[in-house]
Amino acid sequence: MPDRIVSWHANPSKPRFVPPPGAVDAHCHVFGPAAEFPFSARAKYLPEDAGPDMLFALRDHLGFSRNVVVQASCHGTENSATLNAIAKSNGKARGVAMVDPSISAEELQALHAGGIRGIRFNFLKRLVDNAPKDKFLEVAGRLPAGWHVVIYFEADILEELRPFLDAIPVPLVIDHMGRPDMTQGPDGPDMRAFRALLDSRSDIDFKATCPDRLDAIKVGGLGDPWDNFARSVAPLVADYPDRCIWGTDWPHPNMQDEIPDDGHIVDMIPRVAPTAELQHKLLVANPERLYWSD
């Protein structure tokens, strides 16, 4: 069995930026605890436990009010760890599940009752073995009312995915902007292609997230303080202010070699959303629409 890994900062700094009341960390995860919620037999990485107590302590430390817990690939389509975190949040969390496309209507309704408001399709080959587009489209067509589909992919397959994305019959949320190359800048080919996707449908939101992942030294970026990210993402948020959300990505899966300080990640917010109005849309209004509309 591979060694279990730690990908989160042990003592994140207190951010200088103070989030507005009701702010949502709309992209985070939990790992286990494995003794109660084992990892998938197909997991590509085995993290140390990072459960709800750790997540909610970080939320309070960073100054946020709520969380959206996104099912981590290491747990596969068994969503018990995510549901457990939502149940322990005292109403301060909602979630995104990963499901087997054959899931029944009754099982989908049970997820809804547990606080799930969307499902995630992952197209990163290093994390998943199979991504059947036809089956994904079928299950997307029978989601509970008000749900959306979260898509995780890398920029080099966006053109290939466009027919599939166009066919999804519910709103979309794109993880980490489809991982554009931040060294290209705000007008580079990856960002232009992503803007074309946003312009193709009015019901696509995106996560202005993961400076640590997209501007990491190991991918040719600058690293903390992630100036490439700030320069590239601020124009996107400014041009699509009603379609962006934000999250820490804690506990930063697979970032064990370049672990970010979560306080620094929060301090990126005013660099991509410099006004109080933009910050409120990014952190409160837009995630409320997606996850707390009921």
C-alpha positions in Angstrom: 0.0 0.0 0.0 1.3 3.5 -0.8 2.3 5.7 2.0 -0.4 8.1 3.2 0.4 11.7 2.4 -0.2 15.1 4.0 -1.0 17.9 1.6 -2.1 20.7 4.0 -0.3 23.4 6.0 0.0 22.5 9.7 -0.2 26.2 10.8 -1.8 28.4 8.2 -1.4 32.1 8.8 -4.3 34.4 9.7 -5.2 36.2 6.4 -5.1 40.0 6.2 -8.3 40.0 4.1 -11.6 39.7 6.1 -14.3 38.0 4.2 -17.8 39.5 4.2 -20.5 38.1 6.5 -21.9 34.9 5.0 -18.8 34.1 2.9 -18.6 30.6 1.5 -15.6 28.5 0.9 -17.2 26.8 -2.1 -14.5 24.3 -2.9 -13.0 22.1 -0.2 -12.9 18.4 0.7 -12.7 16.0 3.6 -10.5 12.9 3.8 -12.0 10.1 6.0 -11.5 9.6 8.8 -10.4 6.4 7.0 -11.3 4.1 9.9 -14.9 5.2 9.5 -15.0 6.1 5.8 -12.4 4.0 3.9 -10.9 5.2 0.7 -11.8 3.7 -2.6 -9.9 0.7 -3.8 -9.3 2.6 -7.0 -7.9 5.7 -5.2 -4.8 7.2 -6.9 -3.6 8.7 -3.7 -4.1 7.9 0.0 -4.1 11.0 2.2 -3.9 11.2 6.0 -7.2 11.9 7.7 -8.5 15.5 7.3 -12.1 15.3 8.7 -14.9 17.7 9.4 -13.4 19.0 12.7 -10.2 20.1 10.9 -12.2 21.7 8.0 -14.5 23.7 10.3 -11.6 24.8 12.5 -9.9 26.1 9.3 -13.2 27.8 8.2 -13.4 29.7 11.4 -9.6 30.6 11.4 -9.9 32.0 7.9 -13.0 34.0 8.7 -15.6 32.1 6.5 -19.2 31.3 7.4 -20.0 28.2 5.3 -18.5 25.4 3.2 -19.3 23.5 0.0 -17.7 20.1 0.5 -16.8 18.5 -2.9 -16.4 14.8 -3.0 -12.7 13.9 -3.2 -11.6 11.4 -5.9 -9.9 9.2 -3.2 -13.4 8.3 -1.9 -14.7 7.4 -5.3 -18.5 7.3 -5.6 -19.1 6.5 -1.9 -20.2 9.8 -0.5 -20.5 9.0 3.1 -17.5 11.1 4.2 -18.9 14.2 2.5 -22.4 13.6 3.9 -20.9 13.1 7.3 -19.2 16.5 7.1 -22.4 18.2 5.9 -24.4 16.6 8.8 -21.8 17.8 11.3 -21.8 21.4 10.0 -25.0 22.6 11.8 -26.4 23.8 8.5 -23.3 25.6 7.4 -22.3 23.2 4.6 -23.7 21.8 1.4 -22.0 19.4 -1.0 -21.2 18.0 -4.4 -21.2 14.2 -4.9 -19.5 11.8 -7.3 -22.0 9.1 -8.3 -22.1 5.9 -10.3 -24.2 6.9 -13.4 -26.6 4.0 -12.6 -27.6 5.7 -9.4 -31.3 5.4 -8.7 -33.8 8.3 -8.3 -34.3 7.3 -4.7 -30.5 7.4 -4.0 -30.3 10.9 -5.7 -33.2 12.1 -3.4 -31.3 10.7 -0.4 -28.3 12.7 -1.4 -30.4 15.8 -1.8 -31.8 15.3 1.7 -28.2 15.1 3.0 -27.3 18.5 1.5 -25.9 17.6 -1.9 -26.7 20.0 -4.7 -24.6 18.8 -7.6 -22.6 16.0 -9.0 -19.0 16.1 -10.3 -17.5 14.6 -13.4 -13.7 14.3 -13.3 -11.8 14.0 -16.6 -8.2 14.0 -15.1 -6.8 10.7 -16.3 -4.3 10.6 -13.4 -7.2 10.6 -11.0 -9.8 8.5 -12.6 -9.7 5.4 -14.9 -13.0 5.9 -16.7 -15.2 8.9 -17.7 -18.1 7.6 -19.8 -19.6 10.7 -21.4 -22.8 8.9 -22.6 -23.6 7.6 -19.1 -22.7 11.0 -17.6 -25.2 12.7 -19.9 -27.9 10.2 -18.9 -27.6 10.8 -15.2 -27.3 14.6 -15.7 -30.7 14.5 -17.3 -32.4 13.1 -14.2 -30.9 15.1 -11.3 -33.1 16.6 -8.7 -34.5 20.1 -9.4 -32.0 22.8 -8.8 -28.8 20.7 -9.1 -25.9 21.4 -11.4 -22.9 19.5 -12.8 -19.4 20.3 -11.7 -16.7 19.5 -14.4 -13.0 19.0 -13.7 -10.7 18.9 -16.7 -7.5 20.4 -18.0 -7.2 23.0 -20.7 -5.7 20.8 -23.4 -8.9 18.7 -23.7 -11.5 21.6 -23.6 -12.0 21.6 -27.4 -12.6 17.8 -27.3 -15.1 18.2 -24.4 -17.1 21.0 -26.0 -19.8 18.8 -27.6 -20.3 16.9 -24.3 -20.4 20.2 -22.3 -22.9 21.7 -24.7 -25.2 18.6 -24.3 -25.4 18.7 -20.5 -29.0 19.7 -19.8 -28.4 21.4 -16.4 -26.2 24.3 -15.3 -22.4 23.8 -15.2 -19.7 24.8 -12.7 -16.1 24.5 -14.0 -13.5 23.6 -11.4 -10.4 25.8 -11.4 -11.4 27.5 -14.7 -10.4 24.3 -16.6 -6.8 24.7 -15.4 -5.5 27.3 -17.9 -1.8 27.8 -18.2 -1.3 30.9 -16.1 2.1 31.7 -17.7 0.1 32.6 -20.9 -1.5 35.6 -19.1 -5.1 36.9 -19.3 -5.2 36.9 -23.1 -3.4 33.6 -23.8 -5.0 30.8 -25.8 -6.2 28.8 -22.8 -8.0 31.7 -21.3 -9.5 32.8 -24.6 -10.8 29.2 -25.1 -12.3 29.3 -21.6 -14.0 32.6 -22.3 -15.5 31.2 -25.4 -17.0 28.4 -23.4 -18.5 30.9 -20.9 -19.9 32.9 -23.8 -21.5 29.8 -25.3 -23.9 29.4 -22.4 -25.3 31.7 -19.8 -25.6 29.0 -17.1 -21.9 28.2 -16.7 -20.2 29.3 -13.4 -16.5 28.9 -12.7 -14.3 28.6 -9.6 -11.6 31.3 -9.5 -9.5 28.9 -7.4 -6.2 27.2 -6.9 -3.4 29.7 -7.3 -1.2 27.2 -5.5 -2.0 24.5 -8.2 -2.1 26.6 -11.3 0.8 29.0 -10.6 3.0 26.4 -8.8 6.7 26.5 -9.4 6.6 22.8 -10.4 4.3 23.6 -13.4 6.4 26.5 -14.5 4.7 29.2 -12.5 6.0 31.7 -10.0 4.7 30.1 -6.8 3.5 32.1 -3.8 2.5 35.0 -4.0 1.1 33.7 -7.4 1.4 36.8 -9.4 0.6 35.0 -12.7 -2.7 33.9 -11.2 -3.6 37.3 -10.0 -2.8 38.9 -13.4 -4.7 36.3 -15.4 -7.8 35.7 -13.2 -8.7 39.3 -12.1 -9.9 40.2 -15.7 -12.1 37.0 -15.8 -13.8 37.8 -12.5 -14.3 41.4 -13.6 -15.9 40.4 -16.9 -18.1 37.6 -15.4 -18.9 38.9 -11.9 -22.2 37.0 -11.6 -20.7 33.6 -12.6 -17.7 33.1 -10.3 -17.3 31.4 -7.0 -14.2 30.7 -4.8 -12.8 28.1 -2.5 -9.6 27.1 -0.7 -9.3 23.6 -2.2 -8.3 22.5 1.3 -6.8 20.0 2.0 -5.1 20.5 -1.4 -5.1 17.0 -2.8 -1.7 15.9 -4.3 0.0 19.2 -3.4 2.3 17.6 -0.8 5.5 18.7 -2.5 4.4 22.4 -2.6 2.0 22.8 0.3 0.3 26.3 0.3 -0.5 28.5 3.3 -4.3 28.9 3.4 -4.0 32.4 4.8 -2.1 33.4 1.7 -4.7 31.8 -0.5 -7.4 33.9 1.2 -5.3 37.0 0.6 -5.5 36.3 -3.1 -9.2 37.2 -3.0 -8.8 41.0 -3.1 -6.3 40.7 -5.9 -8.8 39.0 -8.2 -11.9 40.7 -6.8 -10.7 44.2 -5.7 -14.1 45.8 -4.8 -16.5 45.0 -2.0 -19.2 44.4 -4.7 -17.1 41.8 -6.5 -16.1 40.1 -3.2 -19.7 39.8 -2.2 -20.7 38.2 -5.5 -17.7 35.9 -5.5 -18.1 34.8 -1.9 -21.8 35.2 -0.9 -24.3 35.9 -3.7 -23.1 33.5 -6.3 -22.5 30.4 -4.1 -25.8 31.1 -2.3 -27.6 30.9 -5.7 -26.0 27.6 -6.5 -26.1 25.9 -3.1 -28.7 27.6 -0.8 -31.4 28.6 -3.2 -33.9 26.5 -1.3 
